[in-house]
């Protein structure tokens, strides 16, 4: 998955919640003795921001249900 700074992200949190739209504004690598994970900082359209694991962004289209998606994958 090729996600970089500026990639648009959709947050789908269920049927009763409006879709959240954001953009990747940062990336960091977190390393422990057991594992290494990439985290992305998402700046949402409402002004808030969230750090999420890169691997939690879904590559499957919106039929996969609630979760985080690239805008491109969500609207395929």
C-alpha positions in Angstrom: 0.0 0.0 0.0 1.4 3.3 -1.1 0.3 5.9 1.5 2.4 9.0 1.8 2.0 12.6 3.1 -1.0 14.2 1.5 -3.0 11.0 1.0 -6.7 11.5 1.6 -8.3 9.2 4.3 -11.9 8.3 4.9 -13.1 7.3 8.4 -16.2 5.1 8.3 -17.5 4.6 11.9 -20.8 3.0 11.1 -24.2 3.7 9.6 -25.4 6.4 12.1 -22.1 8.4 12.0 -21.2 10.8 9.2 -18.0 9.9 7.2 -14.9 11.6 8.4 -12.5 13.0 5.8 -8.9 13.7 6.5 -5.4 13.9 5.1 -2.0 12.3 6.2 0.2 15.0 7.6 2.8 12.9 9.4 4.4 9.5 9.8 6.5 8.0 12.5 8.1 4.6 13.2 7.5 3.1 16.7 9.9 0.3 17.7 9.8 -2.0 20.7 11.6 -5.2 21.5 8.7 -7.2 20.1 7.7 -5.3 17.0 8.0 -2.2 14.7 5.0 -0.3 13.5 4.4 2.7 11.2 1.9 5.2 12.5 0.3 8.0 10.4 -1.0 11.3 11.7 -4.3 12.1 10.2 -5.6 15.7 10.2 -9.4 15.6 10.0 -11.7 18.2 8.4 -13.1 19.1 11.8 -9.6 20.2 12.9 -8.8 17.3 15.2 -6.0 14.8 14.5 -5.4 11.1 15.2 -2.4 8.8 15.1 -3.4 5.4 13.6 -1.4 2.3 12.6 -0.6 2.3 8.9 -1.6 -1.3 8.7 -5.1 -0.5 10.0 -6.0 1.4 6.8 -8.1 -0.9 4.7 -7.2 -1.6 1.1 -10.6 -3.1 0.3 -13.5 -0.9 -0.8 -16.3 0.4 1.4 -18.0 -3.0 1.4 -15.5 -4.0 4.1 -17.5 -2.1 6.8 -16.4 0.3 9.4 -12.8 1.4 9.5 -10.2 3.6 7.8 -9.6 3.8 4.1 -7.7 5.7 1.5 -10.2 7.9 -0.4 -9.2 6.2 -3.6 -10.0 2.7 -2.2 -13.2 3.7 -0.5 -14.8 5.2 -3.7 -13.6 2.4 -6.1 
